Amino acid sequence: MALGGVLCIARGNPTEGVALLRRAIERLQAEKHHALTTALHGALADGLLKIGEVNEAASVVDAGLVLSEACGETLNLPELLRARGEICLQATPADIAAAERSFNLSLQEARAQSTVSLELRSAMGLAQLWSNQGKTAAAVDLLKGVRQRFTEGFQTADLMRVDQLLATLEQGSNPASIRSRR
């Protein structure tokens, strides 16, 4: 059920995905299966953002971070922190400083875990933020530094998205259109 929810969100049906993830998390929590739950909190938060439920997404990420701390589970910490950064950007009003802190913490945690795929996702969020602040060169350097470490998986959604973002940044365009496709 949970993986079906994640897949629905990835395939552009966040409403159904959110419903499935809510039920799955509820069931996992009732059965005290906390190992998978933190990862699902991140996925649920992403789905909630896609349907415009920013406040609920923030609550879900906070609950995931609390659970991560309580269980000592840090594997999904980079993704939860990245999601928090995205939430800060979509909040009204946006909290740019908090978003940047969250993306940087996510990058640090992903690097500490040597999870380059999560580092890439965090780098994309931070690079888009920097680009919007006029720090395009720093954004490009960050993305290229992470991107060059990949030797396979070039057809994955994240690598195709980072290639699009790099092309947009190098042309001097606004990357906001890339963000809207996430």
C-alpha positions in Angstrom: 0.0 0.0 0.0 2.8 2.4 1.0 4.8 1.8 -2.1 1.7 2.1 -4.2 1.3 5.6 -2.7 4.8 6.6 -3.5 4.4 5.4 -7.0 1.1 7.3 -7.4 2.9 10.5 -6.4 5.8 9.8 -8.7 3.5 9.2 -11.6 1.6 12.5 -11.1 -1.4 11.3 -9.0 -0.5 12.9 -5.6 -4.1 12.8 -4.3 -4.4 9.1 -4.5 -0.8 8.7 -3.3 -1.4 10.8 -0.3 -4.5 8.8 0.6 -2.6 5.5 0.3 0.4 6.8 2.3 -1.8 8.1 5.1 -3.5 4.7 5.5 -0.1 2.8 5.3 1.5 5.0 7.9 -1.5 4.7 10.2 -1.3 0.9 9.9 2.4 0.8 10.4 2.2 3.0 13.4 -0.6 0.9 14.9 1.5 -2.2 14.4 4.6 -0.4 15.8 6.6 -0.9 12.6 8.7 2.2 12.7 11.6 1.2 10.5 9.9 2.2 7.3 7.8 5.0 8.6 10.3 7.8 8.5 10.8 7.2 4.7 7.1 7.3 4.2 6.8 10.6 6.1 9.1 12.2 3.5 7.1 10.8 0.6 3.8 11.9 2.2 5.2 15.4 2.7 6.2 15.6 -1.0 2.7 14.5 -2.0 1.1 16.9 0.3 3.2 19.7 -1.2 2.1 18.7 -4.6 -1.6 19.1 -3.7 -1.0 22.4 -1.9 -1.2 21.2 1.7 1.9 23.0 3.0 0.9 23.1 6.7 0.1 19.4 6.8 3.3 18.7 4.9 5.2 20.6 7.6 3.5 18.6 10.4 4.3 15.3 8.6 8.0 16.2 8.2 8.2 17.3 11.9 6.6 14.0 12.9 9.1 12.1 10.8 12.0 14.0 12.3 10.8 13.3 15.8 10.4 9.6 15.0 13.8 9.5 13.4 15.3 10.9 16.6 13.3 8.6 18.8 14.2 5.5 16.9 17.8 6.5 16.1 17.0 6.0 12.4 19.0 8.4 10.3 18.9 6.8 6.9 16.0 9.0 5.8 17.1 12.1 7.5 18.5 13.8 4.3 15.2 13.3 2.6 13.2 14.7 5.5 15.4 17.7 5.7 15.2 18.3 2.0 11.4 18.1 2.2 11.5 20.6 5.1 13.5 23.0 2.8 10.8 22.7 0.1 8.1 23.3 2.6 9.9 26.5 3.9 9.9 27.8 0.3 6.2 27.1 -0.3 5.1 28.5 3.1 3.3 31.8 3.2 5.4 33.8 3.6 8.4 31.8 2.4 11.2 31.3 4.9 14.2 31.5 2.6 16.8 31.3 5.4 15.2 28.3 7.0 15.0 26.6 3.5 18.7 27.2 2.9 19.5 25.8 6.4 17.4 22.7 5.7 19.0 22.1 2.3 22.5 22.5 3.7 21.7 20.2 6.6 20.3 17.7 4.2 23.4 17.9 2.0 25.7 17.4 5.1 23.7 14.4 6.2 23.7 12.8 2.7 27.4 13.3 2.4 28.0 11.8 5.8 26.0 8.8 4.7 27.6 8.7 1.2 24.2 8.7 -0.4 24.9 10.6 -3.5 21.4 10.2 -4.9 20.0 12.0 -1.8 22.8 14.6 -2.0 21.7 15.3 -5.6 18.1 15.9 -4.6 19.2 18.3 -1.8 21.6 20.0 -4.2 18.8 20.6 -6.7 16.7 22.4 -4.0 19.6 24.5 -2.8 20.8 25.3 -6.4 17.3 26.5 -7.3 17.2 28.7 -4.2 20.6 30.1 -5.0 19.7 30.8 -8.6 16.6 32.7 -7.4 19.0 34.8 -5.3 21.3 35.5 -8.2 23.9 33.0 -7.2 23.8 31.1 -10.4 27.5 30.3 -10.6 27.5 28.8 -7.1 24.4 26.8 -8.1 26.0 25.4 -11.2 29.2 24.5 -9.4 27.2 22.7 -6.7 25.2 20.7 -9.2 28.1 19.8 -11.4 30.1 18.7 -8.4 27.4 16.2 -7.4 26.4 15.3 -10.9 29.9 14.3 -12.0 30.0 11.5 -9.4 27.3 9.5 -11.2 28.5 6.7 -13.5 25.2 5.1 -14.2 21.4 5.7 -13.9 21.4 8.5 -16.4 17.8 7.9 -17.4 16.5 8.2 -13.8 14.1 11.1 -13.1 16.5 12.9 -10.8 19.4 12.8 -13.2 17.3 14.0 -16.1 15.9 16.7 -13.9 19.4 17.9 -12.8 20.5 17.9 -16.4 17.6 20.1 -17.3 18.3 22.4 -14.4 21.9 22.7 -15.3 21.1 23.5 -18.9 18.6 26.1 -17.7 21.0 27.7 -15.3 23.8 27.7 -17.8 21.6 29.5 -20.3 20.8 32.1 -17.7 17.1 31.2 -17.5 14.9 31.1 -14.4 14.7 27.5 -13.0 11.2 28.0 -11.5 9.7 26.0 -14.4 11.9 23.0 -13.4 10.6 23.2 -9.8 7.0 23.1 -10.9 7.5 19.7 -12.5 8.8 18.0 -9.3 
